[in-house]
Structure formats: C-alpha cells, structure tokens
Amino acid sequence: QSKGKKPLFVQLVLDNIWSLYEAVMKRDKEKIEKIVTSLGLKIGARESRHADPKVHLNAICSQWLPISDAVLSMVCNKLPSPLDITAERVEKLMCVGARTFDSLPPETQELKSAFMKCSSEGSAPVIVFVSKMFAVDAKALPHNKPR
C-alpha cells in the first residue's frame, strides 16, 4: 500500500462494484452494456429505462451478486448441524423461564427425541424453533399502514 498499490480485495471486488455503481449512476450506457454482456446478464428494458438509476442498479446486482444465495450458503456452511446438539441443550431450549423439563407435559417431553433426530420422514413431527425475535413498532407492520 505504501507504493500506491491497492489490496487484492479492493482490486478484485470493490473496484468492480464501484465501477458498476458509477456507470449506472452517471447513465453511461456504453459502459453498462459492456458490463452486462461481460457478466452474461439479461436486464429487462423496463429496468434499463427506469427514471431512477437505483432500479437499474438493483436489477444488475440481483442477478450478478444475489444476496439470498450468499446468505443461504453462509448459513449452511457456518451454523452447526442440529444433529450435533446435546440433550441438555434441547431441554434448555424447550423450557421457558424457570420451568424445568420434567414439569413439561409428557407429549412435549416426547418431542425431545424427535428434536434430536431431525428426521425428515413423513411420520416425524414438524418442529419449529424461533431463536430470536425483534421488537417492531405496530405501525411498521404492513397491515397497519394507512391506505
């Protein structure tokens, strides 16, 4: 960096993103066309002609760098397998507050083994576990927005 060289990440990733961003924001049709063809993308005419350049940028980036695929693959690669969970951890997850696992109804206690097996059989119970919840103002929910 002291000799004016850029780090490899900047050269290979960030410079490409910034050049696409600048081309779309400045409406440089020639450069945009070159980028789109070199990436093999198919951008609709509607997005290309839209008055807001961010719509065009979003159309290009959603095909070039789809965030949903990146997040899903990261989750699959980084989160531990549910098959590796310990029995104590399952009991802790199933109990709310100060309740103990032994105080749960027998039907709920039977779910512990199904929870640990993570079976995909048709007869296996479906178990959904919400690990985090975020407080959202009721006015921000779609059904409460004024029309």
N, C-alpha and C positions, 0 to 999 in steps of 0.2 A: 504494500500500500504506500510505502514511503516513496517509491519510484513512480507513482501515479497509476499503478496497476489496480484494477478492481478485483475484489474477491470473486472466486469462481461462482458462488451463488448469485451474485449481482450480475455477472456476465451472462450466465445461462438462464436465469429465471427472471429476475427483476427487470433487467433491461428489455426483455421481450414483452413483458406485461406493460411496462411504461410506454414502449413504442406503440403498442396497440392502443392504449388509452389515449395517447396524444393524437394519433391518426384519426381516431373516431371523434374525439372532441373538436379537432380542427377541421373535420369533414374532408380529409384528404382521401378522396375516392380511389385514386390510383394505388396508394399505399394500402388502403383497406382491402381492395380487391386482391392485391398481391399476397397479403397475409392470409386472407380467407382461402384462396386457392392453394397456397403452400401447406395449409393445415388440413385441406380437404373437407372444409365445412360447407354446409348448404344453408345460407341465410335467406329467409323469405324477403320478397320485395317490400312487404308491408313494414318489416322491421328496418330495412335499409332506408326507406323513405320517411320514416317517422320524424316528426319535428324535434323530439327530444333525443339527443345523441346517446343518452344512457340506455334507451331501449335497444338501440343497435349494439351497444357495447355488451349489454346483458345477453342478447341473442348469440353473440360470438362467444362470450365467455362460458355460457351454459353448455355449449357444445364442445368447446376446447378444453375447459377445466371444470367438468361437472362436480360440484361440491358434494352432492349426495353420494356419488360413488366413492369419493375420497373419505368422507366421514364414515360410511358403512365399512369400508375396508380397514380403516383405522380402528374402529370399534372391534371388528372381528380379530384383528391382529393383537391389540393391546389389552383388551379386557380378559380376565382369567376365565377359564372354562367353568361353566356351572357344575360340571361333573366333579370338579376338584374341591367343592365346598365341604366343610366339616359338619358333622351332626350338630355340634354346639352352635355353630353359626346359623344353621337352619332354624334351630329352636329360638335363637335370639331374634331372627328376622320375623318369625311367626308371632312372637309375643309383643304386645303393645304396652308400653309403660311399665308398671310394676308387676304385671301378670306373669305368672310362671307357666312354663309349657305344660306342666301337669294339670293346671287349672282349666286348660282349653277343653272344649267338648271332644269326645272320642273321634268323631268324624274329622275334626280339624287335625287331631294328632295323627290320624292315618295318612294325612297329606304329606307328612314329613318324608316318608319313604318315596312317594311319588315325586316330591320336590328334589330329592337327591338323585333319583334315577334319570330325570329329564327325558322320559320316554316319549317317542313320537307315535306310539301305537294309537289306534282309534279308540280303544277302551280306556286309555290313560286319561286322568283328569287334566283339564286345562288350568294351569296355574299362572296368574299374572301377578307380578310384584312391581310396585311403583317405588323406586328407590329415592327419588327426590321430587319435591313439589315446590313450586314457586308461587308466591302470593301475587295475584294480579288484581288490579282495581276492576271492579264490576263494570265500570264504564268502558273499559278497554275491550271487553268481550264483544264479539260480532253481533250477538242477538240484542245487545243493549244500545247499539248505535242509533242515533236519530236518523230517520229517512227523509 
